[in-house]
Amino acid sequence: MPHDGMQVCIRVLAIACGAAALQLRRAGPSAPLGLGPVGRAPSARRASAGMTSPPDQTATSYGEALVRAATLDQTRVPYVEALVRARKRVAGPFFLPGHKLGAGLPAAAAEVLSVAAPFDLPELGELDNLFAPVGPLLEAQELAAQAFGARRTWFLANGSSAGMIASIMACVRLSASARGHNAPKVLLPRNAHRSAVHGLIHSGAEPVWLAPETDELTGLTLGVDARTLREALRAHAGSVACVLLVSPSYEGAVSDVSAAAALCRQAGVPLVVDEAHGAHFGLAPGLPLSALACGATLVVQSTHKTLGALSQ
């Protein structure tokens, strides 16, 4: 993963492809580990510790990203267009899948899939390469990045879980490279998704578990208090590869990502936010602002959960 003064943001998008994407955010002052912001936003909720939102440069950088987005035609769907062009050029489907553009679908399946099946094409050259896109996939990723205020976007497969694993592994590798950590630590809450644990295992990082707040009335888990995070960052100063937060939670509890981002910037540590259930944040009045806009370094989202993407 590049670390040339930019932050990475992971988003799960559906631009006629998978259910996830990785976004790289623009550089900004005080960026941790040489990683700058890729799409920030003030927090939707203040932490009880009274942390303030990031300085004005945060809103400015986010606004500038949105201005860049306006320079591209956001009504276009490059990958859908590529699929249509590729389908028109097929004289005979001498390739997989076996249903042959829908002609071989069972009758029951054809009732549901007949419209989409002709576009279920294999890895044809004109449909680009997800691992090294240079055509319509790259264009779609650029549109997505601009639309969400990011520097760059990578579409992912296998949903937010893949993004979480990639985020942790990238941060741990950067930390080991920049600081020479043999066993970097990751600060994360007890309500983190199992994919975060997988990321810890794959990266070899040591977890430092944070206790999130709990709502006394319902017993539901809330976010990690800013004071808890501040104390953990101080206690493990110099050995933290990244901080991971879950916002919103599965039940919808939103953390003060802005306060957490400010603390992480002060400590020089990337902030990863599992926002799998918050892809809609910031897209309509009355909704919380996205973690990306709040100053998080890496953000994982699943548009198939709360937006219009198809599930894989």
GIRAQUI-V774682 format. One record per residue. N is the residue number from 0. PHI is phi in whole degrees, 0 to 359 (NA if undefined). OMEGA is omega in degrees with one decimal (999 if undefined). D_CENTER is the distance of its C-alpha to the mean C-alpha in Angstrom with 2 decimals. Layout:
# GIRAQUI-V774682
n,phi,omega,d_center
N,PHI,OMEGA,D_CENTER
N,PHI,OMEGA,D_CENTER
This chain:
# GIRAQUI-V774682
n,phi,omega,d_center
0,NA,-178.5,14.19
1,295,174.0,15.82
2,221,-177.5,16.70
3,265,177.4,18.89
4,76,177.9,18.24
5,227,174.8,14.64
6,262,179.2,11.47
7,253,176.4,8.36
8,230,-179.4,4.98
9,253,179.0,2.22
10,229,174.1,2.86
11,261,-176.9,5.80
12,240,174.0,8.69
13,230,175.8,12.34
14,253,-178.9,14.37
15,58,173.6,17.18
16,212,-171.5,15.45
17,291,-176.9,13.11
18,260,-177.7,10.90
19,211,178.2,7.55
20,204,179.4,6.35
21,249,-178.2,5.55
22,244,178.4,6.39
23,254,-173.2,9.19
24,260,-176.9,10.65
25,293,178.0,14.42
26,286,177.0,16.74
27,207,179.1,18.47
28,301,176.1,21.35
29,62,-178.1,21.13
30,286,-179.3,17.89
31,289,175.6,17.59
32,55,-178.4,18.63
33,75,178.5,18.88
34,257,-177.7,15.22
35,259,-177.4,15.12
36,288,176.7,12.96
37,250,-179.7,10.68
38,168,-173.0,10.76
39,252,173.9,12.51
40,192,175.0,14.46
41,298,-175.8,17.36
42,285,178.0,17.03
43,274,-176.2,18.13
44,207,-179.7,20.33
45,274,175.8,22.34
46,285,-177.9,22.71
47,294,178.8,26.27
48,284,177.7,26.73
49,79,179.2,26.85
50,295,178.8,24.14
51,265,178.1,23.79
52,286,180.0,20.84
53,302,-179.2,20.05
54,298,-174.4,22.88
55,302,-179.3,23.47
56,302,-178.9,21.87
57,297,-179.6,18.44
58,297,-179.6,19.40
59,295,-178.5,21.08
60,296,178.6,18.27
61,293,179.1,16.04
62,296,177.9,19.12
63,296,178.0,19.80
64,296,178.9,16.45
65,292,176.3,17.39
66,296,176.4,20.80
67,300,-179.0,19.53
68,299,-177.8,17.81
69,291,-179.4,21.30
70,280,178.1,22.75
71,254,-179.9,21.18
72,275,-176.1,22.35
73,284,175.1,19.58
74,274,-178.2,22.03
75,278,176.1,21.85
76,230,-171.1,20.19
77,304,-175.8,20.79
78,284,174.2,19.98
79,297,178.4,22.08
80,299,179.6,24.77
81,294,178.0,24.71
82,298,179.7,25.15
83,296,179.2,28.07
84,297,-178.4,29.68
85,296,179.6,29.40
86,297,-179.0,30.92
87,295,-177.5,33.80
88,272,-178.6,34.67
89,280,177.6,35.01
90,275,177.8,38.77
91,206,-175.2,38.64
92,280,177.5,35.74
93,275,179.7,36.99
94,201,176.6,33.62
95,283,4.4,31.37
96,280,-172.2,30.40
97,289,-179.5,33.76
98,283,173.1,33.82
99,53,177.0,34.62
100,61,176.3,32.76
101,100,-176.7,33.52
102,295,-177.4,37.25
103,261,179.2,37.18
104,289,171.3,35.19
105,301,-175.3,37.18
106,304,-178.3,38.53
107,296,179.3,36.54
108,288,-178.6,33.22
109,298,178.9,34.38
110,300,-176.9,34.75
111,259,-168.8,31.02
112,251,-172.9,29.61
113,299,-179.4,32.26
114,287,-175.9,30.42
115,273,-173.1,27.24
116,303,179.3,29.05
117,298,-178.7,30.50
118,255,176.1,27.07
119,275,-172.5,26.08
120,256,179.6,26.70
121,280,-176.5,26.30
122,281,175.7,25.00
123,286,-176.2,27.28
124,305,-176.6,27.16
125,287,178.9,26.58
126,266,170.9,23.41
127,75,-175.9,21.71
128,233,-176.8,19.99
129,299,-177.0,16.36
130,277,179.3,16.84
131,211,-174.5,18.59
132,291,177.5,18.37
133,226,-176.0,21.15
134,237,-175.4,21.91
135,298,177.5,20.49
136,294,178.4,17.13
137,297,179.3,16.82
138,297,178.5,18.09
139,295,178.8,15.71
140,294,178.3,12.70
141,295,176.7,14.55
142,298,179.5,15.16
143,296,-179.9,11.60
144,299,179.6,10.83
145,296,-176.6,14.04
146,295,-177.2,13.62
147,262,177.2,10.54
148,75,-178.0,12.15
149,252,175.3,10.28
150,282,-177.6,12.46
151,203,-179.9,11.11
152,230,170.7,8.83
153,240,174.9,9.24
154,288,-179.5,9.52
155,239,170.6,9.51
156,249,178.5,12.15
157,69,170.7,12.80
158,68,-175.5,9.98
159,294,-179.0,7.44
160,303,178.8,10.23
161,297,179.1,10.01
162,293,178.5,6.53
163,296,179.8,8.06
164,297,-179.7,11.17
165,297,-178.9,10.12
166,297,-178.0,8.65
167,295,-178.8,11.93
168,296,179.3,14.08
169,295,-179.5,13.12
170,296,179.9,13.82
171,294,179.6,16.93
172,294,178.1,18.17
173,297,-179.9,17.88
174,296,179.6,19.63
175,296,-179.4,22.28
176,287,-174.8,22.88
177,279,-173.6,23.12
178,243,178.2,24.92
179,72,179.6,26.54
180,289,173.6,25.25
181,278,179.4,26.70
182,220,-179.9,24.77
183,299,-179.3,21.88
184,254,174.5,20.87
185,239,177.0,17.63
186,271,-177.7,18.07
187,209,-177.6,16.55
188,280,-179.6,17.95
189,293,-179.7,20.14
190,264,177.2,18.13
191,293,178.8,15.09
192,291,-178.7,14.23
193,300,178.2,16.33
194,297,176.0,13.55
195,294,176.7,13.39
196,295,176.5,17.11
197,299,178.0,16.80
198,297,177.2,14.72
199,297,-178.8,17.55
200,296,-178.0,20.13
201,294,-176.2,18.90
202,273,-176.5,18.51
203,80,-178.7,21.70
204,285,177.6,20.38
205,265,-179.9,22.40
206,282,169.3,20.85
207,239,-171.5,22.05
208,280,178.0,21.75
209,251,179.8,21.53
210,273,177.3,23.29
211,287,176.4,21.52
212,290,179.7,23.90
213,231,176.6,25.58
214,286,-174.8,27.00
215,295,-176.4,30.74
216,287,-174.2,31.59
217,258,-175.3,29.18
218,79,-179.2,28.17
219,284,179.0,24.47
220,281,178.1,22.00
221,255,179.9,20.57
222,274,176.0,18.43
223,278,-179.8,19.54
224,294,-178.4,22.22
225,299,179.2,22.00
226,294,177.4,25.35
227,298,-179.9,24.22
228,293,-179.8,21.36
229,301,-179.8,23.83
230,296,179.9,26.40
231,293,178.7,24.16
232,296,178.1,23.07
233,291,-176.9,26.77
234,294,-176.3,27.91
235,242,-178.4,25.74
236,306,177.1,25.78
237,87,-178.4,25.50
238,232,-176.1,24.04
239,267,177.8,20.48
240,279,178.1,17.74
241,191,172.4,14.93
242,248,178.2,14.57
243,243,175.0,12.31
244,237,174.9,12.46
245,248,-179.2,12.00
246,203,1.8,11.94
247,280,174.1,13.13
248,284,179.0,15.03
249,301,-179.6,16.22
250,272,175.3,19.18
251,103,179.4,17.45
252,287,-176.8,18.15
253,256,178.7,16.21
254,272,173.9,16.27
255,275,-177.1,17.40
256,294,-179.5,14.26
257,298,178.4,16.38
258,295,179.0,19.05
259,296,179.9,16.90
260,296,178.7,15.40
261,296,178.2,19.05
262,297,-178.7,20.22
263,292,177.3,17.74
264,296,178.7,18.75
265,298,-178.6,22.32
266,273,-177.7,21.95
267,70,-176.0,20.17
268,236,177.0,17.34
269,293,176.8,13.56
270,250,176.9,11.72
271,257,179.7,8.72
272,238,172.5,7.81
273,278,-178.8,7.47
274,248,-175.5,7.22
275,303,-178.4,7.76
276,262,-177.5,10.98
277,233,179.8,10.28
278,298,-178.8,8.93
279,275,-177.4,12.49
280,300,176.9,12.60
281,80,-175.8,14.32
282,261,180.0,15.42
283,206,178.5,18.87
284,301,177.0,21.52
285,91,179.1,21.74
286,268,174.4,18.11
287,298,174.7,16.37
288,288,-176.6,14.44
289,288,177.0,10.67
290,297,177.0,9.42
291,301,179.8,8.31
292,286,179.7,11.93
293,278,176.6,13.29
294,107,178.5,12.83
295,294,180.0,10.04
296,279,-179.5,9.51
297,232,-178.5,6.14
298,228,178.6,3.62
299,250,-179.8,2.59
300,227,176.3,4.68
301,236,-179.2,7.88
302,287,177.3,10.13
303,285,179.6,12.98
304,276,-174.0,13.24
305,232,176.5,13.92
306,239,-169.6,14.18
307,264,-179.3,16.37
308,282,175.2,14.80
309,277,175.3,16.95
310,285,178.5,16.36
311,277,999,16.77
